[in-house]
Amino acid sequence: YRDDQLDRPPSNELEVVKRRQAAVPMLIQCDKCLKWRRLPYTSNAAPLTQAQLEAWRCSDNVDVM
């Protein structure tokens, strides 16, 4: 939303959509240790496939932190 347009639906402009995606983290659970991890937003990376989402492990995380 823009500050002065709260009564309208969210904007679909590319820059606004990118900011929304970056602001909302993706949470995923490790199949091995069952801990939840927050994956960082990367605009240049391909989205995870269904097979990757179903068998995700902490070692698959590209962010070592």
PETA-V921487 format. One record per residue. N is the residue number from 1. RES is the residue in three letters. PSI is psi in degrees with one decimal (none if undefined). D_CENTER is the distance of its C-alpha to the mean C-alpha in Angstrom with 2 decimals. Layout:
n->N res->RES psi->PSI d_center->D_CENTER
n->N res->RES psi->PSI d_center->D_CENTER
//
This chain:
n->1 res->TYR psi->152.6 d_center->18.87
n->2 res->ARG psi->151.8 d_center->21.56
n->3 res->ASP psi->-34.7 d_center->23.78
n->4 res->ASP psi->7.0 d_center->26.78
n->5 res->GLN psi->45.2 d_center->25.31
n->6 res->LEU psi->-16.9 d_center->24.03
n->7 res->ASP psi->-3.4 d_center->26.17
n->8 res->ARG psi->159.8 d_center->24.50
n->9 res->PRO psi->161.3 d_center->21.33
n->10 res->PRO psi->148.7 d_center->18.21
n->11 res->SER psi->146.7 d_center->18.75
n->12 res->ASN psi->16.3 d_center->17.54
n->13 res->GLU psi->144.4 d_center->18.38
n->14 res->LEU psi->-44.7 d_center->16.18
n->15 res->GLU psi->-39.6 d_center->15.88
n->16 res->VAL psi->-40.1 d_center->15.06
n->17 res->VAL psi->-42.5 d_center->12.32
n->18 res->LYS psi->-41.8 d_center->10.71
n->19 res->ARG psi->-38.7 d_center->11.25
n->20 res->ARG psi->-43.4 d_center->9.78
n->21 res->GLN psi->-38.0 d_center->6.37
n->22 res->ALA psi->-27.7 d_center->6.81
n->23 res->ALA psi->-25.0 d_center->8.26
n->24 res->VAL psi->109.7 d_center->6.06
n->25 res->PRO psi->155.0 d_center->4.35
n->26 res->MET psi->124.3 d_center->3.47
n->27 res->LEU psi->138.8 d_center->7.22
n->28 res->ILE psi->146.3 d_center->9.51
n->29 res->GLN psi->134.1 d_center->13.29
n->30 res->CYS psi->133.3 d_center->15.56
n->31 res->ASP psi->-18.2 d_center->18.38
n->32 res->LYS psi->-54.4 d_center->20.89
n->33 res->CYS psi->-8.0 d_center->20.73
n->34 res->LEU psi->15.8 d_center->18.77
n->35 res->LYS psi->149.7 d_center->16.86
n->36 res->TRP psi->136.6 d_center->13.39
n->37 res->ARG psi->145.3 d_center->11.03
n->38 res->ARG psi->121.0 d_center->8.00
n->39 res->LEU psi->135.8 d_center->6.21
n->40 res->PRO psi->150.6 d_center->6.37
n->41 res->TYR psi->129.0 d_center->5.08
n->42 res->THR psi->119.0 d_center->8.06
n->43 res->SER psi->-21.7 d_center->9.67
n->44 res->ASN psi->-4.0 d_center->12.40
n->45 res->ALA psi->147.2 d_center->10.98
n->46 res->ALA psi->144.2 d_center->11.46
n->47 res->PRO psi->153.1 d_center->9.02
n->48 res->LEU psi->141.2 d_center->10.05
n->49 res->THR psi->168.2 d_center->13.23
n->50 res->GLN psi->-39.2 d_center->14.47
n->51 res->ALA psi->-39.6 d_center->16.77
n->52 res->GLN psi->-37.5 d_center->14.25
n->53 res->LEU psi->-33.6 d_center->12.29
n->54 res->GLU psi->-22.9 d_center->15.77
n->55 res->ALA psi->48.7 d_center->17.10
n->56 res->TRP psi->140.1 d_center->14.48
n->57 res->ARG psi->160.5 d_center->16.19
n->58 res->CYS psi->-32.9 d_center->15.72
n->59 res->SER psi->-16.4 d_center->17.54
n->60 res->ASP psi->-10.4 d_center->14.89
n->61 res->ASN psi->127.6 d_center->12.60
n->62 res->VAL psi->-20.3 d_center->13.17
n->63 res->ASP psi->109.7 d_center->13.01
n->64 res->VAL psi->-16.0 d_center->16.46
n->65 res->MET psi->none d_center->16.24
//
